[in-house]
Structure formats: C-alpha cells, structure tokens
Amino acid sequence: MAGNDPEYRPVVFRDRAADFAFLTRSTAKSDQTIEWTDGNTYPVVDVDISSASHPFWTGQRRQFDTAGRVEKFRAKYQRAGGAGGKPAHGRDDQAGA
C-alpha cells in the first residue's frame, strides 16, 4: 500500500491577520505558492487564526458588542404583548401555591 499515502512536503501556513507565516511539513494541498526567505517556492495555506493571533497565546482579549447582541436577542424573542410575558415556570395564578 505504499502508493496510497498523500504527499508529505514542506508547506507555508500564513495568518494574514497577524502578518505571520511559518514553514512546516504537511499533506495540506494548495494552488497558491509563496517564495520563502530561503529563496525556494512553497505551497501556502491561509489560516484564520494562529498562535500569533489567538487571544490565549497573545494575552489580548477580544471586545464583544454585548449591547448589540442583547438587543438582537430581545428583538428576536419579544412577545407580541411586549417584553416580559409569562413567567418561566408555572402559571400566573399560582403565585402562592
């Protein structure tokens, strides 16, 4: 079964958000190429996140638009009679039971 394995070759992985790239070996395929610092041309795979841009490794926290998310949630789940509505458990007339 020697001919069934994918080609294992040098590949550059690039994180464009952090302007970071590294050369390693992989079976990942790509139609794009890049000239590396050693003068050779290698296939390049663009990644969304790497150790250079991940909040855990960089120590930077991302800011979330919580106010916008809350308003979006309220607009989506607002009842026809206005916000609020029925209690989550039980009925309105079972207050002391």
N, C-alpha and C positions, 0 to 999 in steps of 0.2 A: 504494500500500500504506500510505497514511497512517493508516488506521483500525486497523491490526493491532498497533500498539505498546502495551505496557502503560502504565498511568497513572504518570507520574513526579511525585511530590508530596512535600511535607515529611512526615517520619516521625520519631518519637522512638524511639530504641533505649535500653532500660533494662537495666542489670545490677543485679539485686536484691541479689546477694551483696555487692556493693561500695557499694550505695546511690549509684549513678552513672547518669546519663542524659545523652544528647546528642541534639540536633536536627540532622537532615541530610535530604537528599533521597534517595528510594529508590522502587523499584517494589514493595517488600515489602507484603503485604496483612495486615491485622489487623482483628479485630472489636472489639478493645478500644481505648479512647481515653483521653487524659490531657490535663489543662489545663496548658499550659506557662507559663513565667514571663512571657511576653508577653501572657497572657490568652487566647490562642487555644487551641482544642482540636485535637489531632492524634492520628492513629492511633499506638499504642505497640506495639513488638515487644520482648518479653522475650528476652534473650540469656543464655546460661550463663556466658560469660566475655567480658571486655572488657579494654582496656588498664588499667583501674583494678583489675582482679583477677587478671590474668595474671602468673605468677611472673617472667617475663622482664622485664616492664615495671616491676613493683613492687620487684624485687630480693629478694623474700621467697621462700624455698624451702619447699615443702610437705614435711611429715614423712610418711614411709610406714611402715606397720606391717610391716616386713620379717620380724619373727619370726613373725607370724601367717601371712604368705604362705609362708614356708619350711615351716612345719608343715603347712599345707594341701597344699603340693606333695608333701611326704613321705607324708602320709596317702593322697594320690591315687595315687602311684606305688609305694607299698610293696609288695614281693613277698610272696607267701603265706608263704615261708620266713623272713621278717624283712627288715630293711633290708639293703642290700648287694647280695647276689645275685651274678650272674655278672659278670666283667669286661666292660668296654665293647667291647673288641676281642679276637678270638681265643677260644680255649678255655682252661679251667683247666689242662689237662695239657700245654700248650705253653709252659711257663714259660721254658725255656732255649733253645728252638729258634729 
